[in-house]
């Protein structure tokens, strides 16, 4: 049996994804150049700015100001702080060259207006071009949420000494 790829997910919703089937979406989007081991600030607006700056450094965008504006506009609609120390800010923009994800950690925590009122320690910024129908975008969010659902996984991600360990932990957790 072949492993499905991100191209074969058309029409699938996050709810229909089996946690036991390896779907390499998360693996494909984990890049060392898009990893911030420790955020420099605790303010949500500055965190978003720092994460978008990483996108510019990695040549995902040549217009970080416009992308940051799109992320902030999306955040103004409602906080993407999900609770349990997790936030998944996201936006679509014509200023993005490819669907990408920045992972950032904060040992101090960030006030991300999460519903549980707890600080955010793991932040996954997802950006993508503005495609009308992009099931990969939603399925990537679903994989992230599946990967970080357990407290022990979130703790391992925070304590991971390097990007390689973060990557392995996320992939194993998303597939298991």
Secondary structure by P-SEA (a helix, b strand, c coil): cccccccccccccccccccccccccccccccccccccccccccaaaaaaaaaaaaaaacccccaaaaaaaaaaaaaaccccccccbbbbbbccccccccbbbbbbbcccccccccccbbbcbbbbbbbccccccaaaaaaaaaaaaaaccaaaaaaaaacccaaaaaaaaaaaaac
